[in-house]
Amino acid sequence: EIVMTQSPATLSVSPGERATLSCRASQSVSSNLAWYQQKPGQAPRLLIYGASTRATGIPARFSGSGSGTEFTLTISSLQSEDFAVYYCQQYNNWLPLTFGGGTKVEIK
Amino acid sequence: QVQLQESGPGLVKPSQTLSLTCTVSGGSISSGSYYWSWIRQPAGKGLEWIGRIYTSGSTNYNPSLKSRVTISVDTSKNQFSLKLSSVTAADTAVYYCAITDIVATKSFDYWGQGTLVTVSS
């Protein structure tokens, strides 16, 4: 099983500031990585797939980068609606599909 | 746009079988370009992929649950289902169904709203 590790667990950021979230895979997943945003009481929403491609309707302030085992999600200027929990997920050929433990982005 | 809706009992007794259904609207479950998955999330915790089914009926399961899980599809009703046997309190979670576009994103594109299942006597 590929273990996904996200850091930090909690990130305190002021509105308008930049947020950088990290995700590490225990072995290479190439670019087969997705990022999701989850708000309280809601299902996760796909933000990024293929490590760097924004999903339909996702604002340009969200960007993803990385390949292999190290990945980053950057939110360039945090808006009030961006405070949420973010998960990375690998979908390499290896099963099971696995998620990271999440990073909570909270208001500083 | 595809929409998913989970349904099923919200309370299941220990040792019994949890049964949930996901109804698909806005698209056909018979399309050959999608995987149909179940994912769960205990309260305050992360996401765990349970398994998926392809339109052909082929399935993949998380090894941690494989001995207890069955996922099936009913194309006539545009639904797919989850059965999890011998449940314990550890299976208490919000259960989501989700769709993966095999060709485009290969990710979980759309999710149901989730349904809370509590295992308790």
Interface residues (C-beta under 8 A of the other chain):
Chain A: E1 N32 A34 Y36 Q42 A43 P44 R45 L46 Y49 G50 T53 A55 Y87 Q89 Y91 L95 P96 L97 T98 F99 G100 G101 G102
Chain B: S37 G46 L47 E48 W49 N60 Y61 N62 P63 S64 Y96 T100 T105 K106 S107 F108 D109 W111 G112 Q113 G114
